[in-house]
Amino acid sequence: MKNIFYVGLAQSFFKRNAASLSESAVTQHPIETSKEAGEKSGSKQKNGDESGNTVVVAPPEFRFMYPEFLPDPTMERRNKLKEKLERMDMLQRRSIIEIPEFYTGSIMAVTVADSNSPNKFACFVGICIQRGGSGLQAWFILRNVVDRQGVEILYEMYCPLIQKIEVLRLERRLDESLLYLRDALPEYSTFPFEMEAERRLNNSVVPINPIKVKLRPRPWLERWERQNLQGVENLNLPQRYYDRAKEVAKPWEKYDLMLQYRKTIPAEEQEKIYAEVHSQLQQQDLKRKIKRRRGPSSEQ
């Protein structure tokens, strides 16, 4: 029995490591837009399995485009029925309001209902500095500098108060989190509220902005020298700060298989989830295209 357990555990490790390797391979190349990924996966949907049924295969980029569809990997919080119902609610919400593809570093404009505003709604423009959460608890943070004061707003992605989400500039940055913009110069977080959306080709890849921001002198909100940041200029700190950073670093964590096991969802489960989501999103995109072609007169 012990041998069977070890063999099963080793197979599970192999599958999850293969999924992580595929993720790293995808991140090394520019990510395709959702439209391009959907067109490429169209041929895959026509292929059938051995029983003759149609098999829907979602593109691998979906785990970066829609990470909120993956459940929380914490075993104590897993509930298959709850996760299924949440995905249904998320897709239903997406059928009412269009939630575009975006990444950390994208410039966005969010319009929410506000009973205290004269126009009954409020719009905020800013750069996405972080996104997280899973399911209906997915969220993202926008930052902008208004009147020389940094302003950040956390939005719940599926909040019913959100009326419109628009991506003004679709791009990615070198880091997954841009919280260091809080300690950076204001010009890196300043965007006009009258900013217009940049037009992009349907099949163009998502560009990676290689800009490196300059931080203000210490003190900082966090010890950025202890984080492996790619989008920050040389911090020009005394050597003792870097020596201390090496002492507290944990380089062995990237080789910890159990840690990766607890922080990821099995690859086969990800494929099932994104195959279900992909088919639903394709139907919603098709309905939106038909609605746009008919024009506003078709709206009731």
Secondary structure, 3 states (H helix, E strand, C coil): CHHHHHHHHHHHHHHHHHHHHHHHHHHCCCCECHHHHHHHHHHHHHCECCCCCECCCCCCCHHHHCHHHCCCCCHHHCCHHHHHHHHHHHHHHHHHCCCCCCCCCCEEEEEEECCCCCCCEEEEEEEEEEEECCHHHCEEEEEEEECCEEEEEEEECCCCCEEEEEEEECCECCCCCCHHHHHECHHHHCCCCCCCCCCCCCCCECCECCCCECECCCCCCCCHHHCCCCCECCCCCCHHHHHHHHHHCCHHHHHCHHHHHHHCCCHHHHHHHHHHHHHHHHHHHHHHHHHHHHCHHHCC
